[in-house]
Amino acid sequence: MTSKLFFKSTLLFFSLLIVSCGSSKKAIPQLKPSTDNVTLTSTSTDVTFKTGAENFESYLPLLKDKRVGIVTNQTGILSKEKHLVDFLIEQNINLQKIYAPEHGFRGTADAGELIVDGKDTKTNLPIISLYGNNKKPKPEQLEGIDILVFDLQDVGARFYTYISSLHYVMEACAENNIPLLVLDRPNPNGTIVDGPILEKDHKSFVGMHEIPVLHGMTIGEYAKMINGEKWLKDSLQCDLKVAPCLNYSHDMKYSLPVKPSPNLPNDQSINLYASLCFFEGTNVSLGRGTEKQFQIYGSPFLPESEFDFSFTPKPNFGAKDPVHNGKLCFGEDLTEIRKVHRLELKWLLKAYENTADKTVFFNDFFTKLAGTKKLREQIEAGMTEKEIRKTWQEGLEQFKEVRKKYLIYE
């Protein structure tokens, strides 16, 4: 009797086990795209926030005994204000070349200014410009490189050209069979996904992919998206690894330790950058040639009766010949407003409405920045901000679904 009871109990146990295993198999969630395995892991138990560049143990072994090239600029610093280039040399990493994006290796050039090749005076390493006519590293410029490191501070806007440089670097690496290591850094606008989606017909260096103006991703996550969505030429994919930030989330407040470019001097300008950058495609100044770049706007064509703030742009660091150089401009001072949490159109609409001759308000660059002709057409048709924003929603929801696949952080 006891043996029969044991046999029945055993049979019941294995039956339940089989059912249980079957249920578990069905409950296993779908794996994320294969690009997930590009995110390096760390065994550190330190709860301190660190950038990818400071997450040393995750990536230094990959560079040992390799001939290394690095894409970086003044933002490639560590917590103690030491530049990554200097740190890698101290670690006996065999650095061969520096590749510099828009604004140059030291980040001092004007927006759009031609950057030429040269040498870093401190390390004597050759510097290769990735701007102007040489946005993509040529095969001969990659000769002697076993692995390429990418460390640039992005600000989360489609038309901020560091992600365009990332695209071309990834493409060159894929074509030349060179692994790419991206050292991740926070997105100071990391919670904002907003704006019109770029259309294929309007691709340019200030907008290469069909994404919204504000994408809400770190540059490491964005690299995974470029690879995973096969946005490179001929659907190529590069051998990508991402050294993630430690103890970071998208909603964490992050103040950039250095200017990411000459005309983004502080947190306020970085927060307002995407909203005010549309003025680059109009006859309105956004403060270049002042000390309040991307925090004020104004124009000689705006009436003093409607705008009680004024300024006169003059040549300065980062703006050798600013828009409306030497002319009195009337507009608004936004230096003290609260942080924005979306792409704001109200200032653009207000300036357009108060410009008497609307035929000279826009220039051809506006469509490149917007990534679509629709935004200009909507403004000229007199649509309200609420009406315009409604037309973005379907595209934004579709993008957010794609974006989820590549996120490294909550």
C-alpha positions in Angstrom: 0.0 0.0 0.0 2.8 2.4 0.9 4.7 1.6 -2.3 1.6 2.2 -4.4 1.0 5.5 -2.7 4.7 6.4 -3.3 4.4 5.5 -6.9 1.2 7.6 -7.4 2.8 10.5 -5.6 5.9 10.3 -7.7 3.9 10.0 -10.9 1.8 13.1 -9.9 5.0 15.0 -9.1 6.6 14.4 -12.5 3.3 15.2 -14.2 3.1 18.5 -12.5 6.8 19.1 -13.3 6.2 18.5 -17.0 3.1 20.8 -16.9 5.1 23.4 -15.0 8.0 23.3 -17.4 5.7 23.6 -20.3 4.0 26.6 -18.7 7.4 28.2 -18.0 8.4 27.8 -21.6 5.3 29.6 -22.8 5.8 32.4 -20.3 9.4 33.2 -21.4 9.2 36.7 -22.9 10.4 37.4 -26.4 14.1 38.3 -26.4 15.1 41.8 -27.4 17.0 42.3 -30.6 20.4 40.8 -30.8 21.9 44.3 -30.4 21.3 43.8 -26.6 24.5 41.8 -26.3 26.5 44.8 -27.4 26.0 46.4 -23.9 29.1 45.6 -21.8 28.6 44.5 -18.2 30.4 45.5 -15.1 31.0 43.7 -11.8 31.4 46.9 -9.8 29.3 47.2 -6.7 29.9 50.9 -6.4 26.6 52.8 -6.4 28.1 56.1 -7.6 27.0 57.4 -10.9 29.7 57.0 -13.6 29.8 57.7 -17.3 30.7 55.0 -19.8 34.2 56.5 -20.0 34.5 56.1 -16.2 33.2 52.5 -16.3 36.8 51.4 -16.8 36.6 47.7 -16.0 34.0 47.1 -18.7 36.1 48.3 -21.6 39.8 48.6 -20.9 40.4 44.9 -21.5 39.0 45.3 -25.0 41.7 47.9 -25.7 44.7 46.0 -24.3 47.4 45.2 -26.9 45.3 46.9 -29.7 46.0 49.9 -31.9 43.3 52.3 -30.9 41.7 55.3 -32.6 39.3 57.6 -30.8 36.5 59.9 -31.8 36.2 62.6 -29.2 36.4 66.2 -28.3 36.5 68.4 -25.2 33.5 66.5 -23.7 35.5 63.3 -23.4 36.5 64.0 -19.9 36.5 61.9 -16.7 35.2 63.0 -13.3 38.4 64.6 -12.2 38.6 66.7 -15.3 41.2 64.5 -16.9 40.6 63.9 -20.6 40.0 60.4 -21.7 42.9 60.6 -24.2 45.4 61.4 -21.4 43.9 58.7 -19.2 44.2 56.0 -21.9 47.8 56.9 -22.6 48.5 56.6 -18.8 47.0 53.1 -19.0 49.5 52.2 -21.7 46.7 52.0 -24.3 48.3 52.3 -27.8 46.5 55.3 -29.1 47.2 56.0 -32.7 44.8 58.8 -33.9 42.2 61.2 -32.8 39.1 61.8 -35.0 37.4 65.2 -34.3 33.7 66.1 -35.1 32.1 69.5 -35.7 33.7 72.2 -33.5 37.0 70.3 -33.5 38.9 68.3 -30.9 39.1 71.2 -28.4 35.5 72.3 -29.2 36.4 75.9 -30.1 35.2 76.2 -33.7 32.0 78.0 -34.8 29.0 75.9 -35.9 29.6 74.9 -39.5 33.2 76.1 -39.5 35.6 74.1 -41.6 37.9 71.9 -39.4 41.3 70.9 -40.7 43.5 68.0 -39.8 46.4 68.6 -37.4 48.2 67.4 -34.3 47.3 67.5 -30.7 50.0 69.7 -29.1 49.8 67.8 -25.8 50.1 64.2 -27.0 51.5 64.8 -30.5 48.8 62.5 -31.8 47.5 63.2 -35.3 44.0 64.7 -35.5 41.7 63.8 -38.4 38.7 66.1 -38.9 35.3 64.4 -39.4 33.6 67.6 -40.6 33.3 69.5 -43.8 34.0 67.3 -46.8 35.3 64.5 -44.7 32.4 63.5 -42.5 33.1 59.8 -42.9 36.6 58.3 -42.1 38.3 57.1 -45.3 39.9 53.6 -45.4 43.3 55.2 -45.5 42.5 57.2 -42.4 41.6 54.0 -40.6 44.8 52.2 -41.6 46.6 50.8 -38.6 43.5 50.9 -36.3 42.4 47.6 -34.6 39.5 49.2 -32.7 37.8 52.6 -32.7 36.5 54.3 -29.5 33.6 56.8 -29.7 33.2 59.3 -26.8 31.1 62.4 -27.4 28.5 64.2 -25.3 25.2 64.4 -27.1 22.2 66.6 -26.1 19.4 64.5 -27.5 18.4 66.5 -30.5 18.2 65.2 -34.0 20.0 68.2 -35.6 22.9 68.1 -33.1 25.4 66.6 -35.5 27.3 64.3 -33.1 24.8 61.5 -33.9 25.3 62.1 -37.6 29.1 61.7 -37.0 28.2 58.5 -35.1 26.4 57.2 -38.2 29.3 57.8 -40.5 31.8 56.3 -38.0 29.7 53.2 -37.7 29.4 52.9 -41.4 33.2 53.3 -41.9 33.8 50.7 -39.2 31.4 48.2 -40.8 33.0 48.7 -44.2 36.5 48.2 -42.9 35.8 45.5 -40.4 36.9 47.5 -37.4 35.0 47.1 -34.1 33.5 50.2 -32.5 33.3 50.8 -28.8 30.9 53.6 -27.7 31.5 55.0 -24.3 28.0 56.1 -23.2 27.1 59.4 -21.6 23.8 60.7 -20.2 21.3 62.6 -22.4 20.5 65.9 -20.5 17.1 65.8 -22.3 16.7 62.1 -21.8 13.0 62.1 -20.8 11.8 64.1 -23.9 10.6 62.3 -27.0 8.9 65.0 -29.1 8.6 66.8 -32.4 7.9 66.0 -36.1 9.4 62.8 -37.5 12.0 63.4 -40.3 10.9 62.4 -43.7 13.2 60.5 -46.1 13.2 63.3 -48.7 14.7 65.8 -46.2 17.7 63.8 -44.9 20.9 65.9 -44.3 23.8 66.1 -41.9 21.4 67.9 -39.5 18.9 65.0 -39.7 19.9 61.6 -41.0 17.3 59.3 -39.6 13.5 59.1 -39.4 13.2 60.1 -35.8 11.6 63.0 -33.9 13.5 66.2 -33.1 14.0 65.0 -29.5 14.7 61.3 -29.3 15.1 60.7 -25.6 18.1 58.3 -26.0 21.7 58.2 -24.9 24.3 58.1 -27.6 25.0 54.4 -26.7 21.3 53.5 -27.1 21.2 55.5 -30.3 24.1 53.5 -31.7 22.2 50.3 -30.9 19.2 51.7 -32.8 21.3 52.6 -35.9 22.7 49.1 -36.0 19.5 47.3 -35.1 17.3 49.1 -37.6 20.0 48.7 -40.3 20.2 52.4 -41.1 23.7 52.2 -42.4 24.4 52.1 -46.2 23.4 48.8 -47.7 21.9 47.7 -44.4 25.4 47.1 -43.0 25.9 46.5 -39.3 29.1 47.2 -37.4 30.7 45.2 -34.7 29.4 47.4 -31.8 30.0 47.4 -28.1 28.6 49.9 -25.6 30.2 50.7 -22.3 27.1 51.9 -20.3 26.9 54.5 -17.7 26.6 53.1 -14.1 23.7 53.9 -11.8 22.0 56.1 -14.4 18.3 56.5 -15.4 16.8 58.7 -18.1 15.1 60.9 -15.5 18.2 61.6 -13.5 19.2 65.2 -13.5 22.6 65.7 -15.2 24.5 68.9 -15.6 27.2 68.7 -18.2 30.7 69.4 -16.8 31.9 71.2 -20.0 30.2 72.9 -22.9 29.3 70.3 -25.5 29.8 73.1 -28.2 30.7 76.8 -28.1 27.1 78.1 -28.2 25.7 75.8 -25.5 27.2 77.4 -22.4 24.9 76.0 -19.6 22.0 73.8 -18.6 19.4 76.3 -19.7 20.7 76.6 -23.2 20.9 72.8 -23.5 17.3 72.4 -22.3 16.1 75.1 -24.8 18.3 74.1 -27.6 15.9 72.0 -29.6 13.0 74.5 -29.3 15.1 77.6 -30.2 17.2 76.0 -32.9 14.3 76.3 -35.4 15.2 80.0 -35.4 18.3 79.0 -37.4 15.9 78.5 -40.3 14.4 82.0 -40.0 15.5 85.7 -39.9 15.5 85.6 -36.0 18.7 85.5 -33.9 18.8 83.0 -31.1 21.5 84.8 -29.2 24.7 83.9 -31.1 27.1 86.8 -30.6 25.9 87.3 -27.0 26.5 85.6 -23.7 23.0 84.1 -23.7 23.1 81.8 -26.7 20.0 79.6 -27.0 18.4 81.4 -24.1 17.2 84.5 -25.9 15.7 85.3 -29.3 15.1 88.5 -31.3 15.2 90.3 -34.6 15.3 93.8 -36.0 12.0 92.9 -37.7 10.1 92.3 -34.4 8.3 95.3 -33.0 9.6 97.0 -29.9 6.0 97.6 -28.9 5.4 93.8 -28.4 8.9 92.9 -27.1 10.5 94.7 -24.2 13.8 92.9 -24.3 16.6 93.9 -26.7 20.2 92.9 -27.5 22.8 93.5 -30.2 24.8 90.5 -31.5 28.5 91.1 -31.8 31.4 88.7 -32.8 32.6 86.6 -29.9 33.9 83.1 -29.1 31.9 80.7 -31.2 30.3 83.3 -33.4 32.6 85.2 -35.6 29.8 86.7 -37.8 26.5 86.2 -35.9 23.1 86.8 -37.4 22.2 90.5 -37.3 25.7 91.4 -36.3 25.7 94.9 -34.8 21.9 95.4 -35.2 19.5 96.0 -32.4 17.2 93.1 -32.0 13.9 92.9 -30.0 12.7 89.7 -28.5 12.4 87.7 -25.3 14.9 86.7 -22.6 14.3 83.1 -21.5 17.2 82.7 -19.2 15.1 82.5 -16.0 12.1 80.4 -17.3 11.4 77.0 -15.8 12.9 73.9 -17.5 10.8 72.8 -20.5 9.7 69.1 -20.8 8.7 69.1 -24.5 9.6 70.7 -27.8 8.1 74.2 -27.5 6.8 76.0 -30.6 5.3 79.0 -28.8 8.3 81.3 -29.3 8.6 80.4 -33.0 4.9 81.0 -33.6 5.0 84.3 -31.7 7.9 85.6 -33.7 6.2 84.6 -37.0 3.0 86.3 -36.0 4.7 89.5 -35.1 6.9 89.7 -38.2 5.3 92.2 -40.6 6.7 90.8 -43.8 6.2 87.1 -43.4 7.6 86.3 -46.8 11.1 86.8 -45.5 10.7 85.0 -42.2 11.8 81.5 -43.2 14.9 80.4 -45.1 15.7 77.1 -46.8 17.4 75.7 -43.8 14.2 75.6 -41.8 12.9 72.5 -43.7 16.2 70.7 -43.0 15.9 71.4 -39.3 12.2 70.4 -39.2 12.8 67.3 -41.3 9.6 68.0 -43.1 7.9 70.7 -45.2 4.7 70.3 -43.2 5.8 72.4 -40.1 6.4 75.5 -42.2 3.2 74.9 -44.1 1.3 74.5 -40.8 2.7 77.7 -39.4 2.0 79.7 -42.6 -1.6 78.3 -42.6 -2.1 79.7 -39.1 -2.5 76.4 -37.2 -2.2 76.6 -33.4 0.5 74.9 -31.5 -2.0 72.4 -30.2 -3.2 71.6 -33.7 0.4 71.2 -34.9 1.4 68.9 -32.1 -1.6 66.7 -32.7 -0.2 65.8 -36.2 3.0 64.5 -34.6 1.3 61.9 -32.3 1.0 58.9 -34.6 4.6 59.1 -35.6 5.8 59.6 -32.1 3.9 56.6 -30.8 5.5 54.4 -33.6 8.9 55.7 -32.8 8.5 55.1 -29.1 7.8 51.4 -29.8 11.0 51.1 -31.8 12.9 53.0 -29.2 12.0 50.6 -26.4 14.0 47.8 -28.1 17.3 49.7 -27.7 17.0 51.3 -24.3 19.8 50.4 -21.8 18.4 52.4 -18.9 14.9 52.8 -17.3 
